[in-house]
Amino acid sequence: MKKNILIADEMHLSIHSMLTEIGMTYDYFPEISRAELLEKLKDYDGLIIRSKTKVDIEMLDTAPELKFIARAGAGLDLIDVAEAERRGIIIFAANEGNRDAVGEHVIGMLLCLFNHINTADVEVRHKIWKREANRGIELMGMTVGLIGYGNMGSSVAKRLSGFGVKVLAYDKYKSNFSDQYAQEATLEELFEQVDVLSLHVPLTSETKMMVNTDFINSFQKPFFLVNTARGEVASVCNIVEALNSGKLRGACLDVLENEKMSQLSAEQESYYEALFQKKNVILTPHIGGWTHESYVKINEVLIDKIKEIHSHN
């Protein structure tokens, strides 16, 4: 195998020494355009991308030598995985690299929401001292439901273990995975019991807009929704409607169905505006897995996987 990798997105600079250490040659083109990538990719065995590079059939057609595609982060929704695998290309992501960051972010958002930290902070800075209006609620005693029990879901469960909550986890593709942090459950059990629902699923044709009005109305109690997975898993319009009706008690959203704020449709503008007005919503700009530490850990995970592929060739 030619030790030749093209890095098409910005990476933590530690990637350079890590690749050199395992004897791989590479070119680093963080600003490369799609047109340039289509032209250059034919010469490479490996491609490393983050979140700006879409790998479709057109791109794969230009890369007959490609042996692997590494996604620096979690989620493979930008890659035509079926087509790549049909061509014998190995695909992998670095979910292990940012699972700790996501676990902490979920806890942080929930505590912020439950204790009015975001709104109270603004009030105090304006010399408004409202104690009763900012009385919080406790996680203690709640039932938290997780959909998806892979790297992210299990990381959240682990961090919830000190809060005195019951954690139920549903994963369509796993069984017998109950552990000290979470109890395996059916979706129906989640619908019956949860007070807080946290999403940890990849974006696929199955999960796209999974959280819609029908889904939300399946829950027996009003609940809090947390989404640090992918924006297109949940309809913002339906979330706003459920917040208005009280079916949702609040929401912590690190991702939105359209994250290009300058490219919202007129319809999206209206329901985003409604969402942004709500005090029982915490919003962050897709930073759940985006810590200084995870930036390096992602590289470490990718290098281990590249090394493994290389040793088998």
N, C-alpha and C positions, 0 to 999 in steps of 0.2 A: 504493500500500500504506500503510495506517495504520501509523504507527511505534509500535506498541503491544505491549509484551512483558510477560508475567507470569513472574516468577522465583519458583518454588515451593519452592526448597530454599536452604539456607545457602550462600552463595558468598563467595569472597575479596572484600573490600570494593572492590578495584580495579575490579570490574565496573561500579560506578556511574559513575566518571569515563570509563571506556572506552565505555560505551553513549552517554553524553552527547556525547562527542567525535565519534561518528559520526552524531549527530543522531537517536538513537532515544529515544522516551519509554518508560518502563517502570514497573511496580509491583513492589516487593520484598516478598514475603510468605513468609519462610523458615519460619514456623510454621503455614502454612495447612493446614487439615484437608482430607481428601478431599471431604467434603460441601461445604465452602466453595469448593473448586476447581471442583467440578461446576457450582456456581451462577455463579461469576465468569467462567469461561473463554470464554463466548460473546462477550465483548467484546474479545478479543485476537487478534492476528495471529500472535504467537509465544509459545512456552512454553519456558522453560529449567528443566531438572530435574537433580537429582543421582541419588541412589540410593533415595530413600524413595517416589518418586512412580511409581505404575504407570499407564501410559497404555493403556487397553483400549478396546473398542468403546463401552462406556457413557460413558467420558470424551470420546471423539471425537464422539459424538452430540451433546454439549452445546457443541461448538466449531465451528460452521459457517464461521467466519472464519479458522480456523487455517491459516497458510501454512507454518509450520515448527515442528519440535520439536528443541531443542538439548540434548544430554546432556553435562553438565559432567563428563567422565570418559571411561572406555572401556567399551564393551559396551552393546548396545541390547536386552538381554534383558527389560527392564521395559516395553518398548514393543511394541505390536502393529504391527510394521513393515509387514507386508503390507497390513493394513487402512488404515493411515495413507497409504501410497503409493497405494492404490486411490482415495483421496480427494484425491490431488494434493498431499499434505502432504510437504514435504521434511524428511528426518530426517538428523541428523548428530551425531557424537560428537567428542570432543576427544582422541582417542588419542595424537596427537602431543604433547599437553601433559604426559603423565606417562610417556612411553616411557623417558626418561633415568632417572627414578626407579626404574622397574621393572627396567631393566638393572642398575643398581647394587645393587638389593635382592637380585636373584638371586645375584650374585657374593658379596655379604655373607653370605647364608644358607649358601651352599656352603662358603665359607672357615671360617665358624663351625662348621659340622658336621664338616668334615674335620679341623679342628685342635682339636676339643673345647673351643672357647673358652667356650661357655655353661656347660658342666659344670665345667671347670677353674676358671673365675672363682668359682663358688659354693664349690668346695673350698678354694681359697686363702683366701677370706674366712673360712673356718672353720679356718684354720691347717693344712689338709691339703695336703701338698706331694708330689704323686704325679707323677713325670715319666714313668716307663715306661707307666703306665696311660693317660696322655694323649698318647702318641706319635701324631702325625698322619699323614695321607696327603696326597699332592700331586695337584693337578689336572693338572699337567704330564704330558703323554703320554696322557691319557685321550681318549676319543671322546665328545663331547657331542652328543646329538640334540635337535633342536628340532622340535616339532610346531606349525606356524603360523609363517610368516615375513613378518608384517606389521610394524607399528610396534614391537611389543614383542619379537618374536623377533629382528628384525634389530638391535635395540638391545642385546640380550643377546649376540648373536654379535660385535658390534663390541667389546664390553667383554671378551670372552673372548680377543680377538686377541693380547693380551700374555702369555697363560698357556701357550703351547706346546701347545694342544690341537687335535684335529681336530674341526671342527664340521660336522655333517650336518644339513640342514634338509629337512623334508617339509611341503609345503603343498598340500592337495587342490585348491585353487582357483588355483594359480599354476604357471607353468612357465618354464623358462629364466631362473631368478632367481639362479643361482650368482653370487657376487661374491667380493671379496677376503677376506670374513669367514666365509662359509659355502658349503658345496658342496651343491647340490640332490641329494636322495636319495629313494628310494622308502621306504615304510613298512617293507617287507621288509628293506631295508638297515639301517634303524634297529634292527629286531629283532635282526639279526645282530651289529651292531657296538657299540652304545652302552654306555658305562659310567655316563653321567648322562643323564637325560631331562628336558627342561624343556618345560612345556605353555604354549602361547600361542595358544589358540583361544577364540572367543566361545562362550557357552552357547547352544546351539540344540538342536532335537530330535535332530539328528545326533550332537552331542557330549555330550549328557547321559549321565552314568555311562559314558562311553567307557572310562575306566580302571577295568576290573573284573578279575576273576580271569583270564578268558580272555586279555585284553589283556596283563596282566602276565606270564602264562606263555608268551606269544609271544616274549619276549626270551630270547636264547640264554645271556646271562650275567646273574648277579645285578647289579642296577644301583641307582643313586640316583635318586629321583623328586623333581622340583621342580614345585610348582604355585602360580603367582602369577596364574592366569587366573580361573577361577570354581570355587567349591567343588563345585558339582553335576556338574562334569566328571569327578570321581573319587570312587569309593566308599570312604569311610573304613573301613568294615567290611572290604572286600577289601584295603585298604592294610595294615591291622593284621594280617590273615592272612598277607600276603606278607612283612611284617617278621618275623613269628613263624617262617615257614618258611625265611627267609634269601633268598628270591627278591628281596626288596628289601633292599639294604644299609643304606638310610637314607632319610629323606624330609625335604624342606624345604617346609612347607605354610603359605602366607600366607592361604589360603582354605580353608573347610571346607563340607561339603554343607549343614549347618545352622549358621549363625553366630549365631543367637539362643540364647545359652547358657542362658537361663532357660526356653527352650521346647523342650528336647530330649525326644524320646520315650524310653521306658524302654530300648528297644533301643539308641538312639543313646548314651544315658548310659553303657551298659556298654562299647561299643567306643570311645567318646571317652576314657573312663577308662583303658582299656588303652593307647590311643595316648599319653595324657599321661604315662604311666609310663616311656615309652621314651626312653633317653638318645641314641639315634641318630635322633632326630626334632627338627627345629627348627620352632617354631610362632610365627607373628606374626599380629596381628589385622587382616588385610586392609589392610595399610599399604604394600604394594609400590609403589603409585603415589602415595603420600600424603605428599609432602614439602612443606616451606614453599615451595620453588621451583615445584613442579608446580601448587600451588594457584593461583599467579598465571599460569603458562604456559597452564593450561587456559582461563582467561579470554581470554588473547591469541588462542588458536586459535579459540575460539568467535566472538570479535568479527570476526576475519578472514572467517569463513564467513558470518556474518550480513551483513556489509558486502557480500560478494559476491552474496548472494541479493537484498539490497536494491537493488543496482545493476542487477539484471536485471529489476526490477519497475517 
